[in-house]
Amino acid sequence: MKKEDLRIVYMGTPDFAVEALRCLVEGGYNVVGVITMPDKPAGRGHKLQYSPVKQFALDHNLPLLQPEKLKDEAFVDALRAWQADLQIVVAFRMLPEVVWNMPRLGTFNLHASLLPQYRGAAPINWAVINGDTETGITTFFLKHEIDTGEVIQQVHVPIEDTDNVGIVHDKLMLLGGRLVVETVDAILNDTVKSIPQEAMATVGELRPAPKIFKETCRINWDQPVKRIYDFIRGLSPYPAAWTELVQPDGENVVMKIFETEKVATPHQLNPGTLLTDGKTYIRVAAQDGFIGIHALQLPGKKRLKVDELLRGFRLTEEFKVG
């Protein structure tokens, strides 16, 4: 079968999922339909906002479905009418068997980790938070349990000590687009030799990648500097690590932190103690040194470099964080 004859249905929602769809469309593959999340209200006016994948589909005149429920009979019938040979899932939702088992060649997923490590919703964040020096992308066939299907292909990607989650996300997104095309070609050419995840060698224990909530992002200063540094870059630029800035009058405000450095200076201060000259630097004590803050954001303000913030906000060592 030629790629022009292979009927592909593509499922995805965020920016991460656009790149692979773009590679398929620009590569001349036959994408017969796209499935994405329903529009969601956003901003102060609560206007309905299209997902990035929906916007791409509209821009390229691709047939589109936005089901509320994936087991809905009307949706399943509409999906079946596309007569897909293959379905591809990138950053979407957990599919019911009636959906993933529909095409004759199956359904494969692109996951942003080296499975079986980091099964779950936030694999890129957790790899950086945990201080890993390597991550990657995996294509695998879907089955009942989430992120457990047989692996088709993987690509390894280094994580530099200065990378935040945004940088790693973009690396994986671009490589993921190419890997999806390579996986489709392997399926077309019948050269796939998928491997059960249980048969794959792993170093250390398996780490999960659960969904991240606001409280997950709160910084615990009573830890080693390296652990806090990795935690902050693993949540930057989104959803952002935060701490409470306790003002001398007792009022607390949330301070989001985006860029930091490790300062290996011994001290006898309590973790969370704040040091500043009020002009050029802010440092917060950790167990074995300090976190030097480079970029941060206060409520109702834009993200600023520390010296910019200190020009308009009077910060003294009477403040505390926690």
Summary of the structure (lengths in Angstrom):
residues: 322
radius of gyration: 22.9
end to end distance: 60.7
largest distance: 72.1
contacts: 997
relative contact order: 0.10
helix: 27%
strand: 27%
